[in-house]
Amino acid sequence: MKRKDSNIENSVQEVFESTTAIRPVAVSPFFKEKVMHTLFHKVENEKVVFSWLTVRVQFALLIIILVLNTLAFTKMKKFNYNDNLEQFVETYDLIGNTETALFN
């Protein structure tokens, strides 16, 4: 039994002596953050719905809409409201009967 105890004591002593050989390791201070980020970062796949709608296309669409609006506004100013209303009434035959009769 004594022999087993001495072997155990020798192995424990060797383990304690091996701890003196441990030296600090030179690692980047951001290494832990990088590793934690890669481990726990959930990758979110973004679905690109309007990939064709770039900034240039948006700008071109804005210019086209502004030009069309100004053209429509200038055309509406040329016509008189009453003339348009009379033309609409004549086109769709909305003129009421001016004669009042009880029996036809």
Helices and strands as residue ranges (DSSP letters): H 2-18, G 19-21, H 31-40, H 55-78, H 81-91
